[in-house]
């Protein structure tokens, strides 16, 4: 399946979906540092640039549109202050024009209490049902918490679940498989980091990436569903 990536950042969603067997057709990112990272790892994938100026009638259709639209209007850290504009409606416009088979959204867990009902309403108007879960990075082997909201949307009437199996959250089995091997974050891990590698731009990287293992899992579930 072909993927269109919005708010691509340094490509965490893109990398995970590629590991699941998908192909990234295009990306959209404006941050200079992130664009350098994307250009290095996806040199042949076009970057559409500023989502607010893209003419979607000129963009190739894809099977999946994914994106983690900026979280500042919703995050607990920002206390809901509108430090950045809510760019969700630009992603909504891309979905409307391109009509993908699936939509994958990622954001902070606090989004559930700030602005999320409008996103669900918009998806419904676009003809999509949605399911969502808040997942932690430690459920996929990382030694830190990083709670993030993941949403998968698909056309009305396509009722087979993606994020759950037999009524249970699908990645709970993943969590159980890693138990005892990876361990879980300690209280100190939950609100701290281990420092930044030399020459990494801390202002652009910390807190601005998706754990690829989570995206890979969601991608594999979609690939199974589409088979």
Secondary structure, 3 states (H helix, E strand, C coil): CEEEEECCCCCHHHHHHHHCCCEEEEEECCCHHHHHHHHHHCCCCEECCCHHHCCHHHCCCCCEEEECCCCCCCCCCCCCCCCCCCCHHHHHHHHHHHCCCEEEEEEEHHHHHCCHHHHHHHHHHCCEEEEEEEECHHHHCCCCCCCEEEEEEEECCCCCCCCEECCEECHHHHHHHHCCCCCCCCHHHHCCCCCCCCCCCHHHHCCCCCCHHHHHHHHHHHHHHHC
